[in-house]
Amino acid sequence: MQDSMGMLPDRMGLLPDRMALLPGRMSLLPDHMDLLLDNMGLLLDRILEMSSRFGILLDGLFILSGRLLYVMGKV
């Protein structure tokens, strides 16, 4: 069975290699943030579009129910 402490120097040797990769990965972050913001904007547009359609539907239902009540009151 291997001693976990015996593996520590090997893992510490990987740390500088991984740290060297960070600047390259950090440069990709603005691209990902732009995509995220674009997608959030599209989602917000769709939500607003659906709410306006739902509002139009509700307006139509209120008009119909008002007319129905008016007709029923005449009968």
Secondary structure, DSSP 8 states (H G I E B T S, - for coil): ---HHHHHHHHHHHHHHHHHHHHHHHHHHHHHHHHHHHHHHHHHHHHHHHHHHHHHHHHHHHHHHHHHHHHHHH-
